[in-house]
Amino acid sequence: MHALQYELTLPADYDMGIVRNRVARVGHLLDDWDGLGLKAYLVRERGAHGSPVNQYAPFYLWNTMEGMNRFLWGGAFQGLVDDFGRPEARQWSGLAFEEGGAAGARADFAVRRREPVPDGAELSALMADAVRETRRTAAGDGVVLAAAAVDTARWELVHFSLRAHAAPRDEGDVFEVLHMSAPGRDLLPRGRQW
């Protein structure tokens, strides 16, 4: 499993209806993308759920590098680049994935928390803790799924979950899910990824 996310932070007075309309128009194009586990089309609106910004920030879990590379280099990603400019696309290696107790429910919200890997940390213990946290998160009320991944260039952990309802208690950035393409969700490996 491989995670990918880019964030398009937009002006404070930006009409987020433009992003909503764009997702309604093109979101279905990845509904059968080979190699994609899932893509959550995420937005944050300034003032909603504690967000200080307007942002479009899709989050992907990929089953294959080939699928991700075909998305990035085969033309699909170019449409976003043409509309908004080329964003920094963050990538993380998968640590854990779990379906939640509300796995069959529609995901309306997502929570993403990034945290640095401390210098001097015992990496195997820290990554095992991230796997356990993913399991605990997945067992939470209204959780559709949970994942954890690590960026070894920046030494950063990302914890990600999809939720069936608002007001999650987890710390992190809260996003609204506009659409979810999940052609290979059932192929995402469960549990620890090593």
VMD Tcl script that draws the C-alpha trace (Angstrom):
set ca {
  {0.00 0.00 0.00}
  {1.17 3.49 -0.82}
  {-0.47 6.78 0.30}
  {-0.54 10.01 -1.70}
  {-2.02 13.43 -0.94}
  {-1.78 16.90 -2.36}
  {-3.28 20.02 -0.81}
  {-4.55 22.98 -2.77}
  {-4.93 25.79 -0.26}
  {-7.26 28.37 -1.73}
  {-7.96 32.05 -0.90}
  {-10.12 32.76 2.16}
  {-12.90 34.16 -0.06}
  {-12.68 31.35 -2.65}
  {-16.03 29.95 -3.79}
  {-15.72 26.31 -2.68}
  {-18.72 25.58 -4.90}
  {-16.21 25.55 -7.76}
  {-14.39 22.60 -6.18}
  {-17.66 20.85 -5.31}
  {-18.86 21.21 -8.92}
  {-15.52 19.97 -10.24}
  {-15.69 16.84 -8.08}
  {-19.32 16.25 -9.10}
  {-18.26 16.53 -12.74}
  {-15.05 14.44 -12.74}
  {-15.02 12.41 -9.50}
  {-16.41 9.31 -11.15}
  {-13.43 9.10 -13.55}
  {-11.38 7.10 -11.02}
  {-14.22 4.81 -9.93}
  {-12.66 1.94 -11.91}
  {-8.96 2.97 -11.97}
  {-6.74 -0.12 -11.98}
  {-4.28 -0.12 -9.07}
  {-6.24 2.38 -6.95}
  {-7.39 1.16 -3.56}
  {-9.32 4.34 -2.85}
  {-9.40 8.06 -3.43}
  {-11.26 10.28 -0.98}
  {-12.09 13.66 -2.54}
  {-11.61 15.90 0.50}
  {-12.29 19.56 1.24}
  {-11.89 21.84 4.22}
  {-13.78 25.11 4.40}
  {-12.55 28.01 6.46}
  {-14.47 28.15 9.74}
  {-16.03 24.68 9.41}
  {-14.85 21.94 11.78}
  {-12.03 24.16 13.04}
  {-10.43 24.67 9.64}
  {-8.39 27.87 9.25}
  {-8.30 27.47 5.43}
  {-10.22 26.62 2.30}
  {-8.56 23.55 0.85}
  {-9.02 20.77 -1.67}
  {-6.90 17.82 -0.54}
  {-7.63 14.41 -2.11}
  {-6.15 11.43 -0.26}
  {-5.25 8.19 -2.06}
  {-4.38 4.66 -0.97}
  {-2.80 2.80 -3.88}
  {-2.55 -0.95 -4.33}
  {0.12 -0.65 -7.00}
  {2.85 1.80 -7.92}
  {1.94 1.23 -11.57}
  {-1.59 2.50 -10.95}
  {-0.30 5.58 -9.14}
  {2.31 6.30 -11.80}
  {-0.25 5.89 -14.59}
  {-2.43 8.44 -12.76}
  {0.43 10.91 -12.25}
  {2.21 10.54 -15.61}
  {-0.48 9.19 -17.92}
  {-2.54 12.37 -18.20}
  {-5.22 12.13 -15.47}
  {-3.32 14.33 -12.99}
  {-2.63 16.91 -15.71}
  {-6.23 18.13 -15.57}
  {-5.78 19.22 -11.96}
  {-2.41 20.81 -12.81}
  {-4.02 22.72 -15.67}
  {-6.83 24.00 -13.42}
  {-4.93 24.78 -10.20}
  {-1.19 24.57 -10.87}
  {1.17 21.75 -9.92}
  {0.87 20.94 -6.21}
  {3.41 19.21 -4.02}
  {2.25 15.58 -3.99}
  {3.20 13.98 -0.66}
  {3.85 10.23 -0.60}
  {4.04 7.78 2.28}
  {4.84 4.05 2.46}
  {2.02 2.03 3.97}
  {2.27 0.78 7.54}
  {-1.26 -0.46 8.27}
  {-4.80 -0.58 6.93}
  {-7.97 -1.70 8.70}
  {-11.63 -1.68 7.79}
  {-13.70 -0.07 10.54}
  {-16.83 -1.16 12.32}
  {-18.83 1.09 9.97}
  {-17.11 -0.29 6.85}
  {-20.37 -0.50 4.90}
  {-21.42 3.06 5.69}
  {-20.91 6.11 3.52}
  {-17.86 8.13 4.55}
  {-18.84 11.76 5.08}
  {-15.75 12.94 6.98}
  {-12.03 12.21 7.12}
  {-9.44 12.91 9.79}
  {-5.75 13.24 8.95}
  {-3.01 13.67 11.52}
  {0.64 14.08 10.62}
  {3.37 13.80 13.22}
  {7.16 13.80 13.08}
  {9.14 10.65 13.79}
  {11.32 11.81 16.71}
  {15.09 11.68 16.37}
  {16.48 8.76 18.32}
  {13.18 6.85 18.28}
  {13.35 3.08 17.99}
  {11.78 2.77 14.55}
  {10.41 -0.76 14.91}
  {8.64 0.10 18.18}
  {7.26 3.37 16.82}
  {5.92 1.72 13.67}
  {4.37 -1.09 15.73}
  {2.65 1.60 17.83}
  {1.28 3.16 14.62}
  {-0.15 -0.23 13.61}
  {-1.83 -0.61 17.02}
  {-3.22 2.92 16.79}
  {-4.68 2.10 13.37}
  {-6.47 -0.91 14.89}
  {-7.78 1.21 17.79}
  {-8.98 3.93 15.44}
  {-10.74 1.42 13.18}
  {-12.64 0.09 16.20}
  {-14.02 3.57 17.00}
  {-17.63 4.65 16.63}
  {-18.56 5.42 13.04}
  {-15.14 4.62 11.58}
  {-15.31 3.35 8.00}
  {-11.57 2.64 7.68}
  {-8.20 3.65 9.12}
  {-4.67 3.68 7.74}
  {-1.16 4.69 8.76}
  {1.87 5.40 6.59}
  {5.36 6.91 6.87}
  {7.38 9.35 4.78}
  {11.05 8.36 5.21}
  {12.36 11.49 3.46}
  {10.75 13.83 6.01}
  {10.41 11.19 8.75}
  {6.73 11.83 9.23}
  {3.85 9.53 10.16}
  {0.39 10.10 8.76}
  {-2.73 8.66 10.37}
  {-5.85 8.73 8.21}
  {-9.43 7.64 8.82}
  {-12.76 7.92 7.09}
  {-15.85 8.51 9.25}
  {-19.57 8.06 8.80}
  {-20.39 11.10 10.92}
  {-18.91 14.38 12.13}
  {-17.37 15.34 15.47}
  {-14.56 12.79 15.58}
  {-12.61 12.90 18.81}
  {-9.27 12.26 17.20}
  {-6.84 15.13 16.89}
  {-6.06 16.20 13.37}
  {-7.42 18.00 10.35}
  {-11.09 17.29 9.64}
  {-12.22 17.14 6.02}
  {-15.55 16.67 4.33}
  {-15.67 13.77 1.85}
  {-17.29 14.87 -1.41}
  {-16.89 11.57 -3.24}
  {-14.99 8.33 -2.86}
  {-13.63 6.20 -5.67}
  {-12.73 2.79 -4.28}
  {-12.21 0.31 -7.13}
  {-9.58 -1.73 -5.27}
  {-10.50 -1.13 -1.64}
  {-11.13 -4.85 -1.14}
  {-7.57 -5.51 -2.40}
  {-5.84 -3.22 0.11}
  {-3.84 -5.48 2.40}
  {-5.26 -5.59 5.93}
  {-3.19 -5.13 9.04}
  {0.52 -4.53 9.24}
  {2.27 -3.93 5.91}
  {5.61 -5.64 6.62}
}
mol new
graphics top color blue
foreach p $ca { graphics top sphere $p radius 0.5 }
foreach p [lrange $ca 0 end-1] q [lrange $ca 1 end] { graphics top cylinder $p $q radius 0.2 }
display resetview
